[in-house]
Amino acid sequence: MDAQVTVVESNAVLRLGGRFDFKAHREFRDAVDALLGQAGEKPLQVDLTEVSYLDSSALGMLLMLRDKARAMNKDVALVGVKGSVRQVLDIANFAKLFAIS
């Protein structure tokens, strides 16, 4: 998995690419720490446009990010969600937990 943190005028964005599964947990955790450290007051987004696959461990990692963000009074939006990634998120009812677009 590829992970890149960028902070733009309106959002702090974590861009993910490739397979988002258990093998990516360390890289994801490091990227989350960077995202939260750089975000300041900006809203958080996870850009899943380039994610080709995610599994249940990826869902758990997204929930971990949500919990850490909530502790900082921040919400997390999932953007660029499409195809099989959208199907997995829909089956897991993540639309009740995240803003998804």
GIQUI-V32345 format. One record per helix or strand of 2 or more residues. SS is the DSSP state (2 for helix, 1 for strand). FROM is the first residue (numbers start at 1). LEN is the number of residues. If there is no record, write none. Layout:
# GIQUI-V32345
ss;from;len
SS;FROM;LEN
SS;FROM;LEN
This chain:
# GIQUI-V32345
ss;from;len
1;2;6
1;11;10
2;22;18
1;43;12
2;56;16
1;76;4
2;83;9
2;94;3
1;99;2
